[in-house]
């Protein structure tokens, strides 16, 4: 494991541990949290505890105390480059967390994943109780989980998270073989938990983005300049991301825009049999009569004129049927 908050004092069959330590000064707290600046936010004597272990797949830290700020700035990140996801679980107290230029106050029972290699600050109030699991980002990515997408999301602790804390605390008293077995179970449990939240969060974000794309198409399809590049600019995303939103969904961005224009052109031709084709092309966003012709043949397999004749014939047939029924 690469995160520098885990500096084991002893090794036991591949398992490294720092047993519970009572810390009475900020200097002692700084010594067990290298790579982060530690500063008190309240004066007076301290009464912190710190315990940690590092296994083959996970790292774990359990800290109690508070009234302190832990800061990791850009220089410290560049110097150490820890590519771990830290899965922070606040068991008691409150914390003000600043990450990715955003600040949030989280309360007891909150889970907040953060990337350890990004600058961040956590200010813990007195009486806080914090447990953190560390897992390499590369391991998560290999399992199809995107750690940076999870970073800075929050949710409430449930029974699974509380079991992870209980197991993390229990490991300190186990022999190496049992500790590694428990760690393996914790590892799979954590991956399943992160995967569930990653999919939910991703699908929520993707669904919202797709809805916004469809709304933009509806608002602007009559503009001949509306295409994937224009939509990406309006959304503030790359075209690659835009294409990925609709990948495997049957219709591309270009097809969605094209079909909306064709539907409008069909409506115009049906409503007014005498409307010039060049006007239909302009009002529907297809731009030119030639493009209108090519698009109709691609989508409907017929020319606009044939469609218009068919629509007119259907209208006449409906009218005759209605007149016959009245007579």
Secondary structure, DSSP 8 states (H G I E B T S, - for coil): ---TT---SEEETTEEEEEEEEE-SHHHHHHHSTTSEEEESS-S---EEEEEEE-SSEEEEEEEE-SEEEEE-HHHHHHH---EEEEEEEEESEEEEEETTEEEEEETTEEEEEETTS-EEEEE-TTEEEEEEEEEHHHHHHTT--HHHHTT-EEE--HHHHHHHHHHHHGGGS-HHHHHHHHHHHHHHHHHHHHHHHHHHHHHHHHHHHHHHHHHHHHHTTSTT-SHHHHHHHHTS-HHHHHHHTTTSS--HHHHHHHHHHHHHHHHHHH-TT--HHHHHHHHT--SHHHHHHHHHHHHSS-HHHHHHHHHHHHHHHHHHHHHHH-
